[in-house]
Amino acid sequence: MSISAPEISARIVEAVMAQKLAPGARLGEQQLAMLFDCSRTIVREALTRLAARGIVTVSARRGWFVIEPSQDEAREAFEARRVIESGLIRSAGAIGRDALRALKAHLKREKAALKDSDIGNRSYLLGDFHVCLAECLGNSLLADTLRDFTARTTLIAMLYQSSHDAAQSCEDHVRIVAALERGDTAAAEALMSEHIGTVQSALRVPTPTDPLARLRDALAPMQGAADPTRSEAQLLRTTPARRGRKAAGPEASPDDSSTYLGALL
């Protein structure tokens, strides 16, 4: 049975969440068609879906690429996640036993991944916790939305070289689930907001640069250059002959041709 466009889209999102596809990575239609053993039409449909979800972008001449979020897009993505996830916890109410069991099973996999050398699996599980939480709280629509936002924030973390510790993320998740288990949704909501803020603050976002800095340096006045504010009359009064006689000293004759030539040269 051939693979479908939604399945290809899901595989690409999983690869992004596992940090196996970096920001700006090129996604060639022909290569993907060969890899998945399908037509380029199916691949193009999958990529179009991802473009609509904000995971990839397309250039008419260059092809398909994984997005490279700007600083503003990074800020907006974290703000959106904070609003969605905090609101989801607030409105969910008491969590059921089955949902709690599923969350604890996910945490167990996270802890095991921290001890393993598979960084991709660890990255995927830490991001997927938020998707799992939405599913366990009974909102599959928001789970799909959070999957896309989590993929974007994973790309942001890669692009801006996040220094956030994976073990800290796992511990944050443990505390959120513990608050939900004891029925303290206010604490769980506050912990989620704090967790997202901590992840965001770990980004190494460069400070804004002066777009005219290089041109400004190039066109700065040279040290020792003539003052551009001097009047034309002042410049004309300092003739080569006068400068030559001054340099030659008081005993130099006005008619001394060597002094004049020296000043010209």
N, C-alpha and C positions, 0 to 999 in steps of 0.2 A: 504494500500500500504506500503510495507516494505521500510525502510530507505536505502539510498545508501551510498557507501563509501565516495563520495565527501561531502555529507551532514554531515556525522560523522566527517570528517576532519574539516569542517567549524565550527561545534559546539565546537570542542576542541580548535581551534584557538580563537574563541569568549571567551571561558572560560579563556584562557591564558591572553587575552587582558583585561578581567575584573578582573584579579588577583585572579581568583577562583581556578586556578591550579598553584601551586608553582613550582619553579625550582627543579628538582629531583623527582617530584611526579610520582609514579608508575601507569602505565596504563595497568591493567590486561586484557588480551583478553577475558577471560571468563566473567569477571564482566561487561565489556563494551557490550558484546554480550547479556547478560541478561538485561542490562539497555536499550539498543536500540531495543531489541527483534529481533535480527538478528543472522546470523551465524557468527562463529569466522572467517570464510574466508573473509567476508565483513569487519569485524573489522580489520583484518590483512592488507587488502588492504588499508584501510583508514590510518592506522598507517605507512604503507610503504610510502604512499604519503607524509605524514608529515615528515618522516625521510629524504626524498629527498629534502624537503623544509627547512630542518634544524631546525625543531620545536621539534622533538622527536628523541631519539636515542634508539638503541636496543642492548642488551647483550645476547649472545647465551644461557647463563645459568640463567640470572636474569630476562629477559623480556624487556618490553618497559618502557621508562621513558621520562619525559619532560626534555629537555636539561638544563644543568647548565653551562652557558657561562663562559669561562675563561676571564681574564683581557684583553688579546690580542683580543679575539673574540668580547668583548664589544667595544673596541676601533674601530675595523674594522666595526662593525655594525653601529656605529654612523657616521663614515667617509662615509660609503656607503649611508646612508640616506642623509647626507649633500650634497653629489654629485648629487644624484638622484633628490631630491626635489628642490634644487637650479636650477639645469639644466632644470627641468620640468617647473618651473615658467619662466625662461629666454626664453625658446623656445615657450611658449604657446601663447604669444601675448595678445591681448585684450580679456577680459572675457565677455561671453554673459550674457544677462539678466537672462535667466533661470538658468544658472550655479551660478550666483551671488545670486539668490533667494534661491537656494538649500543650498549654503554655509551659508547664514544668518539664514536659518531654523535650520541648524546643530548647529550654535553658540547659538541659542535660547535654544536648548535642553541641550547644555553644561552648560549654565548659570543656567537653572532650576536644573540640576543635582548637581551643587555646593551647592545648598540650601537643597538638599535632603540628607537623611542618607544612601542611597544606594551607597556605595563606589565602588562596582563592576560596576554599570552602569556609574558612573562618569569616572572611569578609562577607560572603553571601549569607551565612547564617545570622550574623549580627544585623545586617540590613533586613533580612526576611522576618526577624522578630516582630517588626512593626506591622508587617503585612499579616503575620499570624495573629497578632493581637487584635487587629481589626476584624479578622475572620472569626475569632473566638468571641468577640463582643457582638457578633451577629450582623455585621454590615459588610457584605461582599463587594458592594459598589465602592465604598471607601477603601477596601482592601486593594482593589485594582488601582485606584488613584494613588494610594500610598506606595504601591509597587513602582510606579513611574517616578514619583517624587524621591523614593529611596534610591532608585537608579541614578537620578540626576545628582543627588547629594553625594553619592559614591564617586561620580565623575568629578564633582567639585572638590572632594577631598583629595583625589589624585592630582588634579590640576594645581591646587593651591597647597600641596604638600602638607596635609594635615599631620599634626604631631599627637593626635589623640590616641590614647592607649586602648587596645582592644580589650584588655582585661577590665579596664574601667567601664567600658560600654556594657560588658557582660554583667558586672556588678550592679550597674544602674538598672539593667533589665530585671535582675533578681529582686531589687528593692521595689520596683514598680509592681511586679507580680505579687510580692508579699503584701503590699498595701491593698491590692485588689482582693487578695484572699481573706484578709481580715475585715473587708467591707469598707475600708477607708478610701473612698473614691477621691475625696479632696486631696489627700496626701499623694495618691497615685497620679492625679492630674498635675500637682505641683512638681513631683519627681520627674514626670515626662517633660514638662516645660524646661526644667533645670537640665535634664539630660541633653535635650536638643540644643539648648544654649551653650552647654559645655563643648559639644561637638563642633558647633559653629565657631566658638572662640578659639579653637585649636587650629583654625585655618591660618596659613601664613599668607595673608592677602597683602600684596605689595602696596606701599604708599603711593598716592597719585603723583605722577611726574609732570614737570613743566613741559608741554609739547613744543615750546619754543626754546628749550634750554640749549640745544646744540647750535641753533642759528643765533641765539643771543650771545653765546660765547664767541662764535666766529666773527660777529660784527661789533664786538666790544672795541673801544678805542685802544690803539696800541700804546704801550707805556712809552712816554717821551715824545709822542707825536704832537704836531702843532695843534694848538687850541683852536677848534673850529669856530669858536665864538669871536676870535680876533677879527677886527674890521679889515677890509681890503686896503684901506689907507695905511693902517699900521704895517701890513705886510709889504706894501710898496715902498715904505720909508726905509725898510731894511733891505737895501739893494745888495747885490753880490759885491760891488766895489766897496761899499761901506763895511760889510762884514769882513772883507779881506783886509782893509786898512786897520780895523780894530784888532784883528788877529795878529797883524804884523807889528803892532805896538806903536807908540807915539812918534818914534823916530822915522817911521816909514814914510817915504815920499809919495804924494798923491800921484806923481807921474811915473812911479816905479812899475814898469810893465810886468816884472816878475811877480810882484805882489798881486796885481790884478789878475794875471793868468792863474796864479795859485788859488785865488778865490774862486775863479770860474771852475777850475778843475776839482 
